[in-house]
């Protein structure tokens, strides 16, 4: 079974998405959905190099995502206010570096998604020689506040979630 369906949940999702997008259960679409659900995971299987993530603290993940949603909404209003009501010479757009303790690939990917989803911030890169995050902030007033916030509110929960370590 695993030979033809290496990722059965992905295959089921592909069938469901195809049928929902086409809004039909016609035999031709059902057959095409099944073919795609078998072929796409088989083609993509060799590209997967990492093991599946292990989530040590699922409740911490839920708290992190809820807090991130609130932060994204808050940032939407703040960035909108800055764009609409500030003069361009009042905006202090800069790059900062944040030292990272997080090493898990999935944790870094989720951190990247959360930072890039928040208006006013852009993950630029992880500088490998020092393992620092280069971050662009749209309107920077206190770089240390950003460092403390990223480390406390995002990095610490991600280390707990993906590495299982509690940081104080």
C-alpha atoms as one frame of an Amber mdcrd trajectory, in Angstrom:
protein
   0.000   0.000   0.000   2.810   2.430   0.933   4.450   1.733  -2.423   1.552
   3.302  -4.350   0.396   5.749  -1.692   3.449   6.992   0.206   1.391   9.810
   1.740  -2.245   8.680   1.993  -3.481  11.858   3.700  -1.922  13.973   0.954
  -3.568  11.760  -1.651  -6.959  12.073   0.036  -6.536  15.853   0.239  -5.657
  16.009  -3.464  -8.794  14.053  -4.417 -10.963  16.241  -2.206  -9.436  19.489
  -3.478  -9.755  18.440  -7.116 -13.407  17.517  -6.738 -14.212  20.664  -4.760
 -12.442  22.921  -7.244 -14.297  21.371 -10.164 -17.585  21.094  -8.232 -18.468
  17.796  -9.821 -18.437  14.074  -9.139 -18.409  13.190 -12.844 -16.598   9.889
 -13.514 -13.915  11.605 -15.620 -13.071  14.067 -12.843 -13.142  11.330 -10.224
 -10.752   9.217 -12.311  -8.434  12.190 -12.932  -8.478  13.060  -9.209  -7.481
   9.495  -8.318  -4.687   9.452 -10.904  -3.353  12.783  -9.596  -3.621  11.534
  -6.018  -1.389   8.578  -6.886   1.059  10.225  -9.308   1.812  13.514  -7.494
   2.903  11.939  -4.176   4.986   9.352  -6.048   6.786  12.092  -7.969   7.278
  14.230  -4.855   8.405  11.415  -2.479  12.106  11.516  -3.507  12.207  15.263
  -2.796  11.344  14.770   0.867  14.604  14.700   2.793  13.574  15.483   6.375
  11.857  13.182   8.798   8.335  14.043   9.872   8.265  16.696  12.587   7.783
  15.645  16.182   5.556  18.031  18.104   6.401  17.691  21.783   3.926  20.289
  23.110   0.775  20.597  20.965  -0.922  22.995  23.397   2.071  25.328  23.176
   1.658  25.233  19.391  -2.002  26.244  19.724  -1.076  29.104  22.090   1.676
  30.265  19.725  -0.640  30.282  16.708  -3.377  32.138  18.634  -0.883  34.731
  19.887   0.503  35.086  16.359  -2.975  35.685  14.944  -3.545  38.481  17.457
  -0.139  39.962  16.609  -0.852  39.807  12.870  -4.160  41.650  13.315  -2.554
  44.239  15.600   0.277  44.780  13.124  -2.200  45.219  10.258  -3.729  48.173
  12.053  -0.374  49.647  13.076   1.160  49.401   9.600  -2.019  50.789   8.014
  -1.949  53.732  10.406   1.727  54.392   9.640   1.194  54.220   5.878  -1.908
  56.404   5.897  -0.984  59.036   8.457   2.830  59.278   8.702   5.180  61.277
   6.561   7.764  59.215   4.711  10.660  60.894   6.526   9.169  59.786   9.887
   9.382  56.076   9.025  12.537  54.376  10.304  12.859  51.244   8.153  15.914
  49.151   9.092  17.517  45.734   9.275  18.335  44.105  12.593  20.043  40.855
  13.588  18.577  38.448  16.104  20.714  35.610  17.522  18.870  32.300  17.319
  19.041  29.283  19.621  16.464  27.374  17.561  18.056  24.745  15.291  15.087
  22.581  14.247  14.326  22.964  10.519  10.572  22.798  11.049  10.768  25.324
  13.875  12.777  27.704  11.697  10.304  27.263   8.840   7.358  28.043  11.124
   9.200  31.042  12.585   9.783  32.296   9.050   6.099  31.886   8.192   4.971
  33.693  11.339   7.387  36.599  10.855   6.567  37.019   7.167   2.826  36.843
   7.891   3.115  39.759  10.279   2.843  43.079   8.428   5.846  45.316   8.901
   8.414  42.521   9.275  10.269  40.432   6.715  12.550  37.462   7.386  15.579
  38.137   5.190  17.861  35.190   5.935  19.599  33.175   8.612  23.259  34.115
   8.642  24.926  30.690   8.998  28.262  31.804  10.439  26.657  33.187  13.618
  23.205  31.608  13.312  21.539  35.006  13.388  18.258  36.015  11.821  18.438
  39.062   9.577  15.081  40.806   9.945  13.742  43.885   8.181  11.410  46.026
  10.276   9.194  48.588   8.529   9.174  51.157  11.341  11.925  50.443  13.866
  12.023  52.398  17.116  13.647  49.948  19.542  15.814  47.145  18.145  16.265
  45.484  21.538  12.482  45.240  21.953  12.323  43.309  18.667  15.138  40.973
  19.720  13.475  40.300  23.085  10.023  39.816  21.521  11.174  37.374  18.822
  13.210  35.356  21.329  10.555  35.311  24.092   7.278  35.160  22.175   8.295
  33.087  19.153  11.611  31.287  19.540  11.126  29.930  23.085   7.723  28.334
  22.319   9.106  26.884  19.062  12.020  25.299  20.924   9.526  23.771  23.379
   7.266  22.569  20.559   9.860  21.028  18.231  12.836  20.255  20.459  10.991
  19.446  23.690  13.224  21.696  25.807  11.792  24.098  28.352  13.545  27.448
  28.510  13.061  29.834  31.385
